């Protein structure tokens, strides 16, 4: 009986002992550990992992590291410190840290991609990367301020970014489709250029200076600019709003600013009001700074609208004072709007009325007659 009991106990002990030995052996392995085993990123990004290689053995382990199952077109790099590695030695019950960099291509489909970091024959670390959006193989040409406003004498400077979202270096030709007379200048790295070279998945700041012609009319102007290569291109539409310049000229048909008038009489002076700016002029008022007791009236009394480049005819009627003495008088005629004004000085010579001339002749004749009479009457004595 005791023998049977002893044999049973021996069998039980022999069964338990291998289990304990097996458990003890299972603790002796190499573990690859990183806290972030599944992340989401956009295309074209690089993901950096910090991976601990933990040696649970009682001896030094040489660990061969590699990455398996990485999608086609993806690249990786394993580094320890500043060195690129494929194998490292880890002391018993210690750990070493390695860095894994995974480059996601630009041209990639949206979805989840899985791969494994392998310690050959010792352990594995499964990792997943979710590409958050559909990848592209293209160029972007963007600006935060595509619209500017100013007058025709303004210079408009746009700051744009050219992004090469391809896997190759690109030399972009820079072009603009501007209206006739407009001047568009591209600058890369603060230097005037007609092309820009951009590395793969890199950006280049482009400055675009736009100068309108001097006589441009007020309005909104679209100016497409383009960066292009033989394989890829991008277009950016800029908008310039010209508010116009306000300029006005007051003159006469022949350009003469002088005239003659008889005291007390009226004189009509033909005037021309010309809009020499690029914006429409409205509500043009006419006025005159005249000598005392003179009168100046206008027909029409005001000009309601005058488009850029157009002219309007005005007749100024000047009435000189009856008491005006012969000589030169200055009358300043002005045109004015809320935005701009113009003026011209007219030199008006006042003449003596004809009746006074004839009266002077008559006085002279009377005086001569009197002298003749006196000479005849008293001359013989």
VEXDREN-2710 file (C-alpha; in Angstrom, 1 decimal):
% VEXDREN-2710
k/r/px/py/pz
1/UNK/0.0/0.0/0.0
2/UNK/2.8/2.4/0.9
3/UNK/4.6/1.5/-2.2
4/UNK/1.6/2.3/-4.4
5/UNK/1.2/5.7/-2.6
6/UNK/4.9/6.4/-3.1
7/UNK/4.7/5.6/-6.8
8/UNK/1.7/7.9/-7.2
9/UNK/3.4/10.7/-5.5
10/UNK/6.5/10.3/-7.7
11/UNK/4.4/10.4/-10.8
12/UNK/2.7/13.6/-9.7
13/UNK/6.0/15.2/-9.0
14/UNK/7.4/14.2/-12.3
15/UNK/4.4/15.8/-14.0
16/UNK/4.6/19.1/-12.2
17/UNK/8.4/19.6/-12.5
18/UNK/8.5/19.9/-16.3
19/UNK/5.7/22.5/-16.2
20/UNK/7.7/24.6/-13.8
21/UNK/10.9/24.2/-15.8
22/UNK/9.0/25.1/-19.0
23/UNK/7.6/28.2/-17.3
24/UNK/11.0/29.2/-16.2
25/UNK/12.4/28.7/-19.7
26/UNK/9.6/30.8/-21.2
27/UNK/10.7/33.8/-19.2
28/UNK/14.1/33.7/-20.9
29/UNK/13.5/35.5/-24.2
30/UNK/14.1/38.9/-26.0
31/UNK/11.2/41.4/-25.9
32/UNK/10.8/44.3/-28.4
33/UNK/8.7/47.1/-26.9
34/UNK/7.3/50.4/-28.0
35/UNK/4.3/52.2/-26.5
36/UNK/2.7/53.3/-29.8
37/UNK/2.0/50.3/-32.0
38/UNK/-0.8/51.9/-34.1
39/UNK/-0.9/55.5/-35.2
40/UNK/-2.6/57.6/-37.9
41/UNK/-0.6/60.0/-40.1
42/UNK/-1.1/61.7/-43.5
43/UNK/0.8/60.7/-46.6
44/UNK/4.4/61.9/-47.0
45/UNK/5.1/61.9/-43.3
46/UNK/7.9/60.2/-41.4
47/UNK/7.1/58.2/-38.3
48/UNK/9.8/57.8/-35.6
49/UNK/9.6/54.9/-33.1
50/UNK/11.6/54.4/-29.9
51/UNK/12.0/50.7/-29.4
52/UNK/13.5/48.9/-26.4
53/UNK/15.3/45.6/-26.9
54/UNK/15.0/43.8/-23.6
55/UNK/17.2/40.7/-22.9
56/UNK/15.7/38.4/-20.4
57/UNK/18.4/35.7/-20.8
58/UNK/21.2/35.0/-18.4
59/UNK/23.7/35.5/-21.2
60/UNK/24.6/38.2/-23.7
61/UNK/22.4/38.1/-26.8
62/UNK/23.3/39.3/-30.2
63/UNK/20.1/40.5/-31.8
64/UNK/19.7/40.7/-35.5
65/UNK/17.0/43.4/-36.3
66/UNK/15.0/43.9/-39.4
67/UNK/11.7/45.1/-40.6
68/UNK/9.4/42.7/-42.5
69/UNK/6.1/43.2/-44.3
70/UNK/6.7/46.9/-45.0
71/UNK/4.6/48.0/-48.0
72/UNK/6.3/48.5/-51.4
73/UNK/7.7/52.0/-51.8
74/UNK/8.0/52.5/-48.0
75/UNK/11.5/53.0/-46.5
76/UNK/12.8/52.5/-43.1
77/UNK/16.0/53.1/-41.1
78/UNK/17.2/51.6/-37.8
79/UNK/19.6/53.6/-35.7
80/UNK/21.2/53.5/-32.3
81/UNK/22.4/56.9/-31.4
82/UNK/23.8/58.3/-34.6
83/UNK/24.7/54.9/-36.1
84/UNK/22.6/52.9/-38.6
85/UNK/22.5/49.4/-37.3
86/UNK/21.2/45.9/-38.2
87/UNK/22.6/44.0/-35.1
88/UNK/23.3/44.8/-31.5
89/UNK/24.4/43.0/-28.4
90/UNK/22.4/43.3/-25.1
91/UNK/23.7/42.3/-21.7
92/UNK/21.8/39.8/-19.6
93/UNK/18.6/41.3/-18.0
94/UNK/19.3/44.7/-19.6
95/UNK/17.8/46.7/-22.5
96/UNK/19.1/48.8/-25.4
97/UNK/17.1/51.5/-27.2
98/UNK/17.0/51.8/-31.0
99/UNK/15.2/54.2/-33.2
100/UNK/13.1/53.2/-36.2
101/UNK/12.2/55.8/-38.8
102/UNK/9.5/54.8/-41.4
103/UNK/9.0/57.1/-44.4
104/UNK/5.5/57.0/-45.9
105/UNK/5.4/57.9/-49.6
106/UNK/3.2/60.6/-51.0
107/UNK/1.5/58.4/-53.5
108/UNK/-0.3/56.0/-51.2
109/UNK/-3.8/54.8/-50.7
110/UNK/-5.8/55.6/-47.6
111/UNK/-6.0/52.6/-45.2
112/UNK/-4.1/50.7/-42.5
113/UNK/-0.7/49.1/-43.2
114/UNK/0.9/46.4/-41.0
115/UNK/4.5/45.3/-40.7
116/UNK/6.8/43.7/-38.1
117/UNK/10.0/44.5/-36.4
118/UNK/11.9/41.2/-36.0
119/UNK/14.6/40.1/-33.6
120/UNK/15.6/37.1/-35.7
121/UNK/14.8/33.9/-33.8
122/UNK/14.2/35.8/-30.6
123/UNK/11.1/38.0/-30.8
124/UNK/8.8/40.2/-32.9
125/UNK/7.0/43.5/-32.6
126/UNK/3.9/44.0/-34.8
127/UNK/3.2/47.6/-35.8
128/UNK/0.4/49.3/-37.7
129/UNK/0.2/52.7/-39.4
130/UNK/-3.1/54.1/-40.6
131/UNK/-2.8/56.5/-43.6
132/UNK/-5.5/59.1/-42.8
133/UNK/-6.2/60.3/-46.3
134/UNK/-5.7/59.4/-49.9
135/UNK/-2.1/60.2/-51.0
136/UNK/-1.2/62.3/-54.0
137/UNK/1.6/62.8/-56.5
138/UNK/1.2/66.4/-57.3
139/UNK/2.2/70.1/-56.8
140/UNK/0.5/72.7/-54.6
141/UNK/0.7/76.4/-55.2
142/UNK/-1.0/78.3/-52.5
143/UNK/-1.3/81.7/-50.8
144/UNK/-3.1/83.0/-47.7
145/UNK/-3.9/86.3/-49.3
146/UNK/-5.0/85.9/-53.0
147/UNK/-6.8/89.3/-53.2
148/UNK/-5.4/92.8/-52.8
149/UNK/-6.8/96.3/-53.4
150/UNK/-5.2/99.7/-54.3
151/UNK/-4.9/102.4/-56.9
152/UNK/-3.2/102.3/-60.2
153/UNK/0.1/103.6/-58.7
154/UNK/0.2/100.8/-56.1
155/UNK/2.6/97.8/-56.2
156/UNK/0.9/94.5/-55.1
157/UNK/3.1/91.9/-53.4
158/UNK/1.8/88.4/-52.9
159/UNK/3.5/85.7/-50.8
160/UNK/2.9/82.2/-52.1
161/UNK/4.2/78.7/-51.2
162/UNK/5.2/76.2/-53.8
163/UNK/5.1/72.6/-52.5
164/UNK/6.6/69.7/-54.3
165/UNK/4.5/66.7/-53.2
166/UNK/6.4/64.2/-55.5
167/UNK/9.2/61.8/-54.8
168/UNK/11.6/63.6/-57.2
169/UNK/13.3/67.0/-57.3
170/UNK/11.4/69.4/-59.6
171/UNK/12.5/72.5/-61.5
172/UNK/9.4/74.6/-61.9
173/UNK/8.9/77.2/-64.6
174/UNK/7.1/80.3/-63.2
175/UNK/4.6/82.0/-65.5
176/UNK/1.8/84.5/-65.3
177/UNK/-1.1/85.4/-67.6
178/UNK/-1.5/89.1/-66.9
179/UNK/-3.5/91.6/-69.0
180/UNK/-1.5/93.7/-71.5
181/UNK/0.6/96.4/-69.9
182/UNK/0.8/94.6/-66.5
183/UNK/4.2/93.6/-65.1
184/UNK/4.6/90.4/-63.0
185/UNK/7.9/89.5/-61.3
186/UNK/8.6/86.3/-59.5
187/UNK/11.2/86.1/-56.7
188/UNK/12.6/82.9/-55.1
189/UNK/14.9/83.4/-52.1
190/UNK/14.5/87.2/-52.5
191/UNK/16.0/87.1/-56.0
192/UNK/14.1/87.7/-59.3
193/UNK/13.6/84.4/-61.1
194/UNK/11.7/82.6/-63.8
195/UNK/12.1/79.2/-62.3
196/UNK/12.4/77.5/-58.9
197/UNK/14.0/74.2/-57.9
198/UNK/12.2/72.3/-55.1
199/UNK/13.4/69.1/-53.4
200/UNK/11.0/66.1/-53.0
201/UNK/8.3/66.7/-50.4
202/UNK/9.7/70.2/-49.7
203/UNK/8.4/73.7/-50.1
204/UNK/9.7/77.0/-51.6
205/UNK/8.5/80.5/-50.7
206/UNK/7.7/82.5/-53.9
207/UNK/7.1/86.3/-53.9
208/UNK/5.0/87.7/-56.7
209/UNK/5.2/91.4/-57.4
210/UNK/2.4/92.8/-59.6
211/UNK/2.5/96.4/-61.1
212/UNK/-0.5/97.6/-63.1
213/UNK/-0.1/100.1/-66.0
214/UNK/-0.4/103.8/-65.1
215/UNK/-3.6/104.3/-67.1
216/UNK/-5.5/101.2/-65.9
217/UNK/-9.2/101.7/-65.3
218/UNK/-10.8/100.9/-62.0
219/UNK/-12.1/97.4/-61.6
220/UNK/-11.2/93.8/-60.6
221/UNK/-8.5/91.9/-62.5
222/UNK/-7.8/88.2/-62.4
223/UNK/-4.1/87.2/-62.8
224/UNK/-3.4/83.4/-63.0
225/UNK/0.1/82.3/-62.1
226/UNK/1.5/78.9/-62.8
227/UNK/4.3/76.7/-61.7
228/UNK/4.9/73.8/-64.2
229/UNK/7.3/71.0/-65.1
230/UNK/7.1/68.3/-67.7
231/UNK/5.3/66.0/-65.2
232/UNK/3.4/68.1/-62.8
233/UNK/2.0/71.6/-62.4
234/UNK/-0.1/73.9/-60.2
235/UNK/-2.0/77.1/-60.8
236/UNK/-2.8/80.0/-58.4
237/UNK/-5.3/82.7/-59.3
238/UNK/-4.6/86.1/-57.9
239/UNK/-7.0/89.1/-57.9
240/UNK/-6.1/92.8/-58.0
241/UNK/-8.8/95.3/-57.4
242/UNK/-8.0/98.8/-58.7
243/UNK/-9.8/101.6/-57.0
244/UNK/-8.5/104.1/-59.6
245/UNK/-6.6/107.3/-59.5
246/UNK/-8.4/110.7/-59.3
247/UNK/-6.9/113.3/-61.6
248/UNK/-8.5/116.2/-63.4
249/UNK/-7.3/119.0/-65.8
250/UNK/-8.9/122.3/-66.5
251/UNK/-7.9/124.1/-69.7
252/UNK/-9.2/125.7/-72.9
253/UNK/-9.6/124.2/-76.4
254/UNK/-6.4/126.0/-77.6
255/UNK/-4.6/126.0/-74.3
256/UNK/-4.7/129.8/-74.1
257/UNK/-5.4/131.2/-70.6
258/UNK/-5.7/134.9/-71.6
259/UNK/-8.4/137.1/-73.0
260/UNK/-9.6/140.7/-73.4
261/UNK/-12.8/142.4/-72.2
262/UNK/-14.3/145.8/-72.2
263/UNK/-15.3/147.3/-68.8
264/UNK/-19.0/146.5/-68.2
265/UNK/-19.2/143.9/-71.0
266/UNK/-19.5/140.1/-71.0
267/UNK/-16.9/137.7/-72.3
268/UNK/-17.6/134.0/-73.0
269/UNK/-14.6/131.7/-72.3
270/UNK/-14.7/128.1/-73.6
271/UNK/-13.4/125.6/-71.0
272/UNK/-12.5/121.9/-71.2
273/UNK/-12.7/119.7/-68.1
274/UNK/-10.7/116.5/-68.7
275/UNK/-10.6/113.4/-66.5
276/UNK/-7.0/112.3/-66.6
277/UNK/-7.2/109.7/-63.9
278/UNK/-8.4/106.1/-64.0
279/UNK/-11.5/106.4/-61.8
280/UNK/-14.9/108.0/-62.7
281/UNK/-15.4/111.6/-61.3
282/UNK/-18.8/112.5/-60.0
283/UNK/-20.4/115.8/-59.0
284/UNK/-17.8/118.2/-60.4
285/UNK/-18.5/121.7/-59.0
286/UNK/-17.2/124.9/-60.8
287/UNK/-16.3/128.1/-59.1
288/UNK/-14.3/131.3/-59.7
289/UNK/-12.2/133.7/-57.6
290/UNK/-12.8/137.0/-59.4
291/UNK/-12.0/140.7/-59.0
292/UNK/-14.3/142.9/-57.0
293/UNK/-17.6/143.7/-58.7
294/UNK/-17.0/141.2/-61.4
295/UNK/-19.4/138.3/-62.2
296/UNK/-18.6/134.8/-63.4
297/UNK/-21.3/132.2/-64.4
298/UNK/-21.0/128.7/-65.8
299/UNK/-23.0/126.7/-68.3
300/UNK/-23.6/123.9/-67.2
301/UNK/-23.3/124.9/-63.5
302/UNK/-21.9/121.5/-62.6
303/UNK/-20.8/118.2/-64.3
304/UNK/-22.6/115.1/-62.8
305/UNK/-20.3/112.3/-64.1
306/UNK/-17.1/112.2/-66.1
307/UNK/-15.6/108.8/-66.9
308/UNK/-11.9/108.1/-67.1
309/UNK/-10.3/109.7/-70.2
310/UNK/-13.5/111.7/-71.1
311/UNK/-13.8/115.5/-71.4
312/UNK/-16.7/117.9/-70.8
313/UNK/-17.2/121.4/-72.4
314/UNK/-18.1/124.3/-70.1
315/UNK/-18.8/127.9/-71.0
316/UNK/-17.7/130.5/-68.5
317/UNK/-19.3/134.0/-68.9
318/UNK/-17.2/136.7/-67.4
319/UNK/-18.7/140.2/-66.8
320/UNK/-16.3/143.0/-66.0
321/UNK/-17.1/145.8/-63.6
322/UNK/-18.3/149.0/-65.3
323/UNK/-15.7/150.8/-63.1
324/UNK/-12.8/148.6/-64.1
325/UNK/-9.8/150.6/-65.1
326/UNK/-7.8/149.5/-68.1
327/UNK/-5.2/146.9/-67.2
328/UNK/-4.7/143.1/-66.6
329/UNK/-6.9/141.3/-64.1
330/UNK/-6.6/137.6/-62.9
331/UNK/-9.6/135.4/-62.5
332/UNK/-9.0/131.9/-61.0
333/UNK/-11.5/129.3/-62.2
334/UNK/-11.6/126.0/-60.3
335/UNK/-13.2/122.5/-60.6
336/UNK/-13.6/120.4/-57.6
337/UNK/-14.9/116.9/-56.5
338/UNK/-14.6/115.3/-53.0
339/UNK/-11.5/113.4/-54.3
340/UNK/-9.6/115.9/-56.5
341/UNK/-9.6/119.5/-57.7
342/UNK/-8.0/121.5/-60.5
343/UNK/-7.7/125.2/-61.3
344/UNK/-6.4/127.6/-63.9
345/UNK/-5.6/131.3/-63.7
346/UNK/-7.0/133.4/-66.6
347/UNK/-5.4/136.8/-67.3
348/UNK/-8.0/139.2/-68.6
349/UNK/-7.1/142.5/-70.1
350/UNK/-9.7/145.3/-69.6
351/UNK/-10.0/147.9/-72.5
352/UNK/-11.6/151.3/-72.4
353/UNK/-15.1/151.4/-74.1
354/UNK/-15.1/152.8/-77.7
355/UNK/-17.4/155.7/-76.6
356/UNK/-14.6/157.1/-74.4
357/UNK/-12.2/156.9/-77.3
358/UNK/-14.5/158.9/-79.5
359/UNK/-15.1/161.4/-76.7
360/UNK/-11.3/161.8/-76.4
361/UNK/-11.1/162.4/-80.1
362/UNK/-13.9/164.9/-79.9
363/UNK/-12.2/166.7/-77.0
364/UNK/-9.0/167.0/-79.0
365/UNK/-10.9/168.3/-82.0
366/UNK/-12.7/170.9/-79.9
367/UNK/-9.4/172.0/-78.3
368/UNK/-7.8/172.3/-81.8
369/UNK/-10.8/174.3/-83.0
370/UNK/-10.6/176.6/-80.0
371/UNK/-6.9/177.3/-80.7
372/UNK/-7.6/177.9/-84.3
373/UNK/-10.4/180.4/-83.4
374/UNK/-8.3/182.3/-81.0
375/UNK/-5.4/182.4/-83.4
376/UNK/-7.6/183.9/-86.2
377/UNK/-9.3/186.4/-83.9
378/UNK/-6.3/187.7/-82.0
379/UNK/-3.4/186.7/-84.2
380/UNK/-3.3/190.0/-86.3
381/UNK/-3.1/192.3/-83.3
END
